[in-house]
Amino acid sequence: MNFENIKKMSVGKFSTSSTNESYLVHYEDRFFEVNRMMALLIEVIKGSNTQEEAVHSFIQSTDGKYTEKSVIEIIDKFINKLEGAPSNKKTFLLNKELIPSHVISKCTPFFSVLFEKKIIVTVLCILLGMEGYFMATSLSVLNMPAIDLYTICGLFLFFILSSLFHELGHASACQFYNIQHGGIGFGLYLNFPVFYTDVSNTWTLSRKKRCIVNIAGVYFQILLLIPLLIIYFYTQNDILKYVIIMTNINFIITLNPFFKFDGYWLMTDLLGVANLRKKCGEYITYLSKKTKRKDINQKPYLFSLRKREKVAMIIYTCLVNLFFGYYFLYVLPAFLVKFYKTFPEAFGNFITELANHQVPDFYNLQKMATQIFFLALTIYLLYRSFSPLFKKRSK
């Protein structure tokens, strides 16, 4: 990148909870949060023909507060930051776009009307009434339905289509607010296979509107859940009951504020803190240096927040570190231990059935396939997490 590329940037106010003025810089497909001084410098550069002219104009506009050398250093530092900035897709260990934006944009205008306030309130009221009745009358007895291969394939197809409809909800919310959305893709986050929608342009919206985009996926799945509840109340079908329960569990997982699912982005905008995970890390680093009595060059972003958001972010920082400690130090090791204890026996039974010319037990095969799948994802997660450390040591 060179000086001329800065002229291609757009700068606007950024809606955050910081007591300091924040601005949003848009360059190509990336967004950056900058302070008032940096925003002014970019605007000066965009109106200048050369770097020398920009430096001189900026010094004049700030009443000589900065020297020529310091301004040049700021420009170089900013350019280096842009060149080294990771793509938004780095959230995923692997990712692949499945449906391009121009295909989705043919559908979103028809669905965007669903974000009218009256429609949202009506849908939520209907759901609360039906869910309340379902919980009160249908959860006392939980019979696991008899499931054959065709039913499993049907359920798998339903959850795939439900997930795609979820992502269409995010894109439709972008359409409702007249901002461009990207495509729908499939990725690997930690050891979770997930669908995603590129809604990076929502950073230009207010915090309230960004929150609506964040929960739009769950809202669209609610639109699917309502007819399922109606059919279940009429048929009392056990498989439908299972689907409804699993959909509700999926809501809880999706709105989890610790993994970078919808709940994380919702928490980001409720707190008004962009790049929330990194800002939490800044606070932990600050506390560590303070405890060790090391020099602190810059106070964490948290200190610029209003009191209410500051307290909420401290609580979130504590919870997210406890959660990931539990996940990496207990959940993953527990899975590996269980795999070690149960897979050899399951595999032995499978081999014995083949040796005796018997049809392998379907549930045993399903269990083995699931364990192998998540083991592969876990190994890949660990490889991607620790391989950069070994590369640094080898240099």
Buried (B, 14 or more C-beta within 10 A) or exposed (E): EEBEEBEEBEBEEBBBBBEEEBBBBBBEEBBBBBBEBBBBBBBBBBEBEEBEEBBBBBBEBBEEEBEEEEBBEBBEEBBEEBEEEEEBBEBBBEBEBBBEBEEBBEBBEEBBEBBEEEEBEEBEEBBEEBBEEBEEEBEEEEEEEEBEEEEEEBBEEBBEEBBBBBBBBBBBBBBBBEBBBBBBBBBBBBBBEBBBBBBBBBBBBBBEBBBBBBBBBBBBBBBBBBEBBEEBBEEEEBBBBBBBBEBBEBBEEBBBBBBBBBBBBBBBBBBBBBEBBEBBBBBBEBEEEEEEEEEEEEEBBBEBBEEEBBEBBBEBBEEBBEBBEEEBEEEBEEBEEEBEEEBEEBBEBBEEBEEEEEEBBEEBEEBBEEBEEBBEBBEBBEEEEEEEEEEEEEE
